[in-house]
Amino acid sequence: MEQYESDLLSPAQVAAVRRSMASGRGALTRRSLLRASSAGALAVGGLGVLSACGIPPAKREGEAAASDDDSAKEKRITFSNWTEYMDVSEDSKSRPTLDAFTKRTGIKVKYTEDINDNVEFFGKIKPQLAAGQDTGRDLICVTDWLAARFIRLGWAQKLDPAHLPHAYANLSAQFRSPDWDPGRSYSYPWTGISTVIAYNSKATNGRKIESVGQLLDDPALKGRVGFLSEMRDSLGMTLLDLGKDPGKFTDDDYDAAIARLQKAVDKKQIRRFTGNDYTSDLDKGDLAACLAWAGDIIQLQAGNPDIKYVIPEAGYITSSDNLLVPAKARHKANAEKLIDYYYEPPVAAQLAAYINYVCPVDGVREELAKIDKSMASNTLILPDKAMAAKSHAFRSLSSEEETAYEEKFAKLIGA
């Protein structure tokens, strides 16, 4: 019998998941907590499902079992997404872009904000996928590492390029070929999530903070520097500062980055490793400078003109949340039409204006300027060519690598 990849998590991986769910990206509501309502308590119960020995998947390496597509006779889609990740009317009674899609195509969308955390959501639908059953969802949105797992386990359906003309033509170059889905055969990004350097210019006495090296070595910042408790962000940015490619690094490269951070911890340069709770400290000036997520910075700047950001010359880390059609979904063609719809620039602009994350759609700038000129010129939402060229993705990890790397990172941050 074929041996399938285990989903068992090491203690270090479980600790990393708990960090994310408590204060990292897993705790975010996909728009900044400064602006959105809380997503509510995240159940750790999903960990039990994730780590349990379940039924092995029916296929491997993206070979999702063929399923009947009822799109032609059933004009509907069920779409699961994160909270606060879709445009809403001013009276909060409708979702304009979804309503316009239904009016144009006749396809009704059952839109559910039932993703609060990647691990929790995976635990919710894993038993059905493992048993070769329909999850009841035609479209889901998950972060890149989990999208990679769906594809690897054969739990995502291959998309039909003929149904995705706008998506194929308008996908931004920096998102076109992640190592876990080269050429985007199974997924398309909903948004990008950028990790940058942020600083409070009042707390730095007007000095610009321009590099990770400055964060780690500048004595004027001692004890007032924050790094992120998400391994891929902090280690990825440090690898870049060391001149290493986060998409191709070796074990020795990773160890060098760990040592670089450890030195800063030992000399008390780094105040602490944080989740999204860095925002209040940065706003007040308790943190003079830190690694930060771009979506948060846009919101902080709206209320505090002292908040600045920098894209280091060495580059920055970008991840993405991605649309997938799960195995056995019964309305694949309808889901593909919805994916393609959100790659039409006027629609993409309307979405970007609401959620404020990196828009992965080329040709949006003019459309976004019609809505809000300041957003159209904000490179945290629409990276220009120079910024996009500095974007790097953290490479996919094997189970063995993830266990080893998370253990070393947990020791570094004292988790």
Disulfide bonds with the S-S distance in Angstrom:
none
